[in-house]
Amino acid sequence: MEIQFEEAFLKALKKHASIKKAVQNKVNMVVQNPIAIGEPLRGNWQGFYSCPVKRNFIIIYLYCAICRKKEDNVVVDCADCKKTDDQTIKFILLGPHDNAYGI
């Protein structure tokens, strides 16, 4: 399993350092079973998954195998999609629920 962290995720992790341990625990859970832990998103976030870290704080990630299987890769359109292995999880965003979705 290849794990990638987007710059926005890492920046948010620094900003919210007080929950770093909880985030690390949740990341480990996602890596172990990305489909069971996360909830598939729809609309503008089609192809992505979210999972709660604490109450109203979430992680948004992408699991390449499922993205391709559902043909969401056409919508998501990652720049490195053709070079990325199916067994890759990309952690995209981290933050309060409303902020993470850009609301």
C-alpha positions in Angstrom: 0.0 0.0 0.0 1.4 3.4 -1.0 0.5 6.3 1.2 0.6 9.9 -0.1 -0.1 13.1 1.8 -1.1 16.2 -0.1 0.4 19.6 0.9 -2.9 20.9 2.1 -3.3 17.9 4.5 0.2 18.3 5.9 -0.3 22.1 6.4 -3.6 21.5 8.2 -1.9 18.8 10.4 0.6 21.4 11.5 -2.1 23.9 12.2 -4.1 21.4 14.3 -1.2 19.8 16.0 -3.2 19.2 19.2 -5.0 16.3 17.5 -2.0 14.9 15.7 -2.1 11.6 17.6 -5.9 11.2 16.8 -5.2 11.9 13.2 -2.3 9.4 13.1 -4.6 6.7 14.6 -7.3 7.4 12.1 -4.8 7.4 9.2 -3.6 4.0 10.3 -7.2 2.7 10.4 -7.9 4.0 6.9 -4.7 2.3 5.6 -5.8 -1.0 7.1 -9.3 -0.8 5.6 -10.0 2.3 3.4 -13.5 1.3 2.4 -14.9 0.2 5.7 -13.6 3.3 7.6 -14.6 6.0 5.2 -17.9 7.2 3.8 -18.0 7.8 0.0 -18.7 11.4 -1.0 -21.0 12.6 -3.8 -21.4 15.7 -5.9 -18.3 17.8 -6.2 -16.4 15.3 -4.1 -17.4 12.2 -6.1 -14.6 9.6 -5.9 -13.4 10.8 -2.5 -14.0 9.4 1.0 -14.3 11.1 4.4 -13.9 9.8 7.9 -14.3 11.6 11.2 -11.3 12.2 13.4 -13.1 13.8 16.3 -16.7 15.0 16.5 -16.8 17.6 13.7 -13.2 17.1 12.4 -12.7 15.0 9.2 -10.1 13.6 6.9 -10.8 13.5 3.1 -8.9 10.9 1.1 -8.9 9.1 -2.2 -8.3 5.3 -2.7 -7.1 4.8 -6.2 -8.4 1.2 -6.7 -12.0 2.1 -5.9 -11.8 5.4 -7.8 -10.8 3.6 -10.9 -13.2 0.7 -10.3 -16.2 3.1 -10.1 -14.7 5.1 -13.0 -14.6 8.2 -10.8 -11.1 8.8 -12.0 -12.7 10.6 -15.0 -14.3 13.1 -12.6 -11.4 13.3 -10.1 -8.8 13.6 -12.8 -5.6 13.4 -10.7 -2.6 14.7 -12.6 -0.6 11.6 -11.7 -3.4 9.0 -12.1 -1.7 7.0 -14.8 1.5 6.7 -12.8 -0.1 5.9 -9.5 -0.6 2.3 -8.4 -4.1 1.0 -7.6 -3.1 0.3 -4.0 -2.5 4.0 -3.2 -4.3 6.1 -0.7 -4.0 9.9 -1.0 -4.8 11.9 2.1 -6.2 15.2 0.6 -7.6 17.4 3.3 -7.9 17.6 7.1 -10.1 20.0 9.0 -13.4 21.0 10.6 -16.3 19.5 8.6 -17.5 22.8 7.1 -14.0 24.1 6.3 -12.9 20.9 4.7 -15.7 20.9 2.2 -15.2 24.5 1.4 -18.5 25.6 2.8 
